[in-house]
Amino acid sequence: MSVFVTYGRRAMAAVFFLLFYLRELTMSSLLLARDIFRFRQSFTHGIVKIEIDLKSDMALLAFVNLLSMTPGSLTVDLSPDRKNIYIHTMYLGDIESFKLNIKNNFERRIKVIFE
């Protein structure tokens, strides 16, 4: 595969990720603002352990920082072997669907861009 094809694919993935992330950022900000202005909060918070497959330092750094910048979530810890990440979320709901959302939407997209 040509170097230009690889960089073009990564560039397009970065553009689509930016659009995806802006949508996620907007939706989570609105959800958090709604709960701040309500008298009764509707969130169930918790810490979730998620297995990750990212190998490069840059991909891992982007993953951790982008998750932490999203309102309602915070990266708490990374295991010493860098295979598990612990995320605190204000909107847990179903644990398995939360894990799948992080793996399929964030990790998969970041992996395409950085690895």
Secondary structure, 3 states (H helix, E strand, C coil): CCHHHHHHHHHHHHHHHHHHHHHHHHHHHHHHHHHHHCCCCCCECEEEEEECCCCCHHHHHHHHHHHHHCCCEEEEEECCCCCEEEEEECECCCHHHHHHHHHHHHHHHHHHHHC
